[in-house]
C-alpha cells in the first residue's frame, strides 16, 4: 500500500502528456477547419460570389452581424446588407484577411480575430473583425461577426 501514491503519480505522469497531445491535435484540427472556412470565404468574395461568401455563416435567424454601429440579425438580412453595400465587382474589390488568430474555446466553439482589407481601383478600405464560430453537424460556421472599419 505504501507504493500506491508512487504508482498513482507515475500513472498520471504517463497520462498527462497524452492528454495534452490529444487536446493540441484537436485544437490544430479545429484551427485548420475554421481557417478553411475563412479561405473559402475569401475565394468566393474574390470571385464576386456574395452568396458563396455567406456560406461561411450559419443560415439561421439568430446570426448576429455588427458593423458600422448597427446590429443585423439573421442570415437573410445579413446577405441583403452585403448585397446592398457591395452591389457590383468594383465595390467588392479583392478581399484579404491577415493577422488571423484562432482561439479554440472548446470542441464546438472558436473565436477568430483578424484584419480585413479590400483592394479596389480607387481605395483600399480595411479594418478588424472578431468572429464566433460554432460547429454543427454540417461543419463550422460563423454565428456572430463584429467587423469594424479603420479611419486611416
Buried (B, 14 or more C-beta within 10 A) or exposed (E): EEEEEEEEEEEEEEEEEEEEEEEEEEBEEBBEBBBEBBEBBBEBBBEEBBEBBBBBBBBBEEBBBBBEEEEBBBBBEBBEBBEEEBEEEEEBBEBBBEEBEBEBEEEEBBBBBBBBBBEEEEEEEBBBBBBBBBBEEEBBBBBBBBBBEEEE
